Amino acid sequence: MAEDVTDPVVGLLEEVWTSTGEATEGLDEGSWSQPSELPGWTVKDCLAHVAGTESALLGEPGPDVDVSHLAHVSTPFQELMEKPVEHWRPRSGSEVRDWFLDVTRRRLGHLRAMTPEEMDAPSWSPIGEVPYREFMRVRVFDCWMHEQDIRRVVGRPGHLSGPALDPVLERFRGALGFVVGKKADVVDGTRLLLRTTGPTEVALGVVVDGRATVVDEAELGGPPDVEVTLPIGTLAALGGGRWDRARAEAEGGVAYGGDAQLGRRVLDHMAFTP
């Protein structure tokens, strides 16, 4: 029997795409046309974006459509991302979902056929040149974020735990030092603890000493100056710039221990990815 050399990241993508398919099953056109929390995009547009990106990664030519009339498109990268979305706007949500299911099915076949050497090969990614495997972990993060965009709007919460959350939390852990040390400009000597609640519970510490270093809770070196507790889904909405702090607090589950003013400043600057 041949050895299965499928990279584990393929299973994570399958998890997210399957969950997204389940989240969008049976939606009526009113739900598909609801505005998302991303400027200019509906629920249908979020799904078209994911499908369009995966179609491009299959090597399929993108549609040549004009997006210059769209006020929310202001950069060449946004223009590139918008073209498949604009192309599919006249179609029904169920048609976009069928396209998404077809594209992701074919992408999984392509990814399963890749050798370890191909997964190791350098590749362009939004975080710079990395092994293709790492690029796919970024895709897990991006696809999961858009799944949550859809779930929040259509009122179908879910998929807030599971193996696919590992790459998601990697991205948040990697960004937290930048958020605390650069964006929020927290002073030297500060210790912060960010704790999530819900299906996925993690504790991320940050020590500011010349630079902001993300550590495990046990490595804080003393009690935190502030402890911020919030639901895992709220962390995702803040990190993606979908919610501001006021919205997060209004949704409930956000609590501050210690220096609440400092905690609020950190949440004010939590957005790190579009």
TAPE-V39863 format. One record per residue. SS is DSSP state (@ for helix, = for strand, . for the rest). D_LAST is the distance of its C-alpha to the last C-alpha in Angstrom with 2 decimals. Layout:
BEGIN
ss=SS d_last=D_LAST
ss=SS d_last=D_LAST
END
This chain:
BEGIN
ss=. d_last=44.51
ss=. d_last=41.65
ss=. d_last=39.17
ss=. d_last=35.68
ss=. d_last=33.37
ss=. d_last=30.17
ss=. d_last=27.38
ss=@ d_last=26.14
ss=@ d_last=22.50
ss=@ d_last=23.73
ss=@ d_last=24.82
ss=@ d_last=21.46
ss=@ d_last=19.85
ss=@ d_last=22.85
ss=@ d_last=22.38
ss=@ d_last=18.87
ss=@ d_last=19.93
ss=@ d_last=23.17
ss=@ d_last=21.67
ss=@ d_last=19.34
ss=@ d_last=22.51
ss=@ d_last=24.35
ss=@ d_last=21.82
ss=. d_last=22.19
ss=. d_last=25.93
ss=. d_last=28.11
ss=. d_last=25.60
ss=. d_last=27.33
ss=@ d_last=26.09
ss=@ d_last=25.50
ss=@ d_last=22.97
ss=@ d_last=21.29
ss=. d_last=21.02
ss=. d_last=19.58
ss== d_last=16.50
ss=. d_last=13.41
ss=. d_last=11.13
ss=. d_last=8.69
ss=. d_last=10.47
ss=. d_last=13.27
ss=. d_last=12.93
ss== d_last=15.67
ss=@ d_last=16.20
ss=@ d_last=17.87
ss=@ d_last=15.07
ss=@ d_last=12.71
ss=@ d_last=15.65
ss=@ d_last=16.46
ss=@ d_last=13.15
ss=@ d_last=13.92
ss=@ d_last=17.51
ss=@ d_last=16.91
ss=@ d_last=15.14
ss=@ d_last=17.99
ss=@ d_last=20.51
ss=@ d_last=19.54
ss=@ d_last=19.92
ss=. d_last=23.33
ss=. d_last=24.18
ss=. d_last=24.53
ss=. d_last=24.32
ss=. d_last=21.59
ss=. d_last=22.80
ss=. d_last=23.76
ss=. d_last=22.76
ss=. d_last=22.23
ss=. d_last=18.89
ss=. d_last=20.00
ss=. d_last=20.86
ss=. d_last=17.37
ss=. d_last=16.34
ss=. d_last=12.59
ss=. d_last=12.78
ss=. d_last=13.35
ss=. d_last=12.79
ss=@ d_last=14.62
ss=@ d_last=11.74
ss=@ d_last=10.45
ss=@ d_last=14.18
ss=@ d_last=14.65
ss=@ d_last=12.11
ss=@ d_last=13.66
ss=@ d_last=17.23
ss=@ d_last=17.85
ss=@ d_last=16.23
ss=@ d_last=18.56
ss=@ d_last=21.39
ss=@ d_last=21.36
ss=. d_last=21.03
ss=. d_last=24.87
ss=. d_last=25.38
ss=. d_last=25.74
ss=@ d_last=23.38
ss=@ d_last=26.00
ss=@ d_last=26.10
ss=@ d_last=22.38
ss=@ d_last=22.85
ss=@ d_last=25.88
ss=@ d_last=24.00
ss=@ d_last=21.29
ss=@ d_last=24.21
ss=@ d_last=26.06
ss=@ d_last=23.32
ss=@ d_last=22.35
ss=@ d_last=26.09
ss=@ d_last=26.72
ss=@ d_last=23.84
ss=@ d_last=25.36
ss=@ d_last=28.69
ss=@ d_last=27.44
ss=@ d_last=25.75
ss=@ d_last=28.90
ss=. d_last=31.01
ss=. d_last=29.29
ss=. d_last=31.45
ss=@ d_last=30.57
ss=@ d_last=31.03
ss=@ d_last=28.46
ss=@ d_last=25.95
ss=@ d_last=26.87
ss=. d_last=26.48
ss== d_last=23.99
ss== d_last=21.00
ss=. d_last=18.07
ss=. d_last=14.71
ss=. d_last=11.21
ss=. d_last=12.88
ss=. d_last=16.03
ss=. d_last=19.28
ss== d_last=20.01
ss== d_last=22.39
ss=@ d_last=21.44
ss=@ d_last=21.72
ss=@ d_last=18.96
ss=@ d_last=16.70
ss=@ d_last=17.60
ss=@ d_last=16.72
ss=@ d_last=13.12
ss=@ d_last=13.55
ss=@ d_last=14.95
ss=@ d_last=11.93
ss=@ d_last=9.61
ss=@ d_last=12.53
ss=@ d_last=13.28
ss=@ d_last=10.00
ss=@ d_last=10.72
ss=@ d_last=14.30
ss=@ d_last=13.71
ss=@ d_last=11.98
ss=@ d_last=15.28
ss=@ d_last=17.55
ss=@ d_last=16.73
ss=@ d_last=17.45
ss=@ d_last=20.54
ss=. d_last=21.95
ss=. d_last=22.24
ss=. d_last=20.93
ss=. d_last=21.38
ss=. d_last=20.51
ss=. d_last=19.71
ss=. d_last=22.00
ss=. d_last=23.25
ss=. d_last=22.96
ss=. d_last=19.45
ss=@ d_last=18.26
ss=@ d_last=19.53
ss=@ d_last=16.78
ss=@ d_last=14.22
ss=@ d_last=16.20
ss=@ d_last=16.58
ss=@ d_last=12.93
ss=@ d_last=13.24
ss=@ d_last=16.60
ss=@ d_last=15.54
ss=@ d_last=13.00
ss=@ d_last=15.39
ss=@ d_last=17.76
ss=@ d_last=15.33
ss=@ d_last=14.23
ss=@ d_last=17.95
ss=@ d_last=19.66
ss=@ d_last=17.63
ss=@ d_last=15.31
ss=. d_last=17.87
ss=. d_last=20.76
ss=. d_last=22.89
ss=. d_last=26.46
ss=. d_last=28.41
ss=. d_last=30.29
ss=. d_last=27.74
ss== d_last=27.24
ss== d_last=24.51
ss== d_last=24.19
ss== d_last=21.28
ss== d_last=22.71
ss== d_last=21.31
ss== d_last=23.56
ss=. d_last=23.92
ss=. d_last=24.37
ss=. d_last=22.60
ss=. d_last=23.91
ss=. d_last=22.98
ss== d_last=23.78
ss== d_last=21.91
ss== d_last=23.81
ss== d_last=22.97
ss== d_last=25.88
ss== d_last=25.64
ss=. d_last=28.48
ss=. d_last=27.77
ss=. d_last=24.34
ss== d_last=22.28
ss== d_last=23.14
ss== d_last=21.85
ss== d_last=24.99
ss== d_last=26.46
ss=@ d_last=28.01
ss=@ d_last=31.46
ss=@ d_last=30.61
ss=. d_last=29.75
ss=. d_last=33.31
ss=. d_last=34.04
ss=. d_last=32.90
ss=. d_last=29.39
ss=. d_last=29.27
ss== d_last=26.73
ss== d_last=25.76
ss== d_last=22.78
ss== d_last=23.05
ss== d_last=20.60
ss== d_last=20.11
ss=@ d_last=17.98
ss=@ d_last=16.14
ss=@ d_last=15.50
ss=@ d_last=14.08
ss=@ d_last=11.50
ss=@ d_last=10.71
ss=@ d_last=10.64
ss=@ d_last=8.66
ss=. d_last=5.66
ss=. d_last=6.49
ss=. d_last=8.53
ss=. d_last=11.69
ss=. d_last=13.30
ss=@ d_last=16.30
ss=@ d_last=18.80
ss=@ d_last=17.43
ss=@ d_last=17.30
ss=@ d_last=20.85
ss=@ d_last=22.04
ss=@ d_last=21.07
ss=. d_last=23.36
ss=. d_last=23.71
ss=. d_last=22.35
ss== d_last=25.17
ss== d_last=25.96
ss== d_last=28.87
ss== d_last=30.27
ss=. d_last=28.52
ss=@ d_last=26.50
ss=@ d_last=25.56
ss=@ d_last=23.96
ss=@ d_last=22.14
ss=@ d_last=20.76
ss=@ d_last=19.63
ss=@ d_last=17.69
ss=@ d_last=15.95
ss=@ d_last=15.31
ss=. d_last=13.23
ss=. d_last=11.70
ss=. d_last=7.96
ss=. d_last=7.01
ss=. d_last=3.82
ss=. d_last=0.00
END
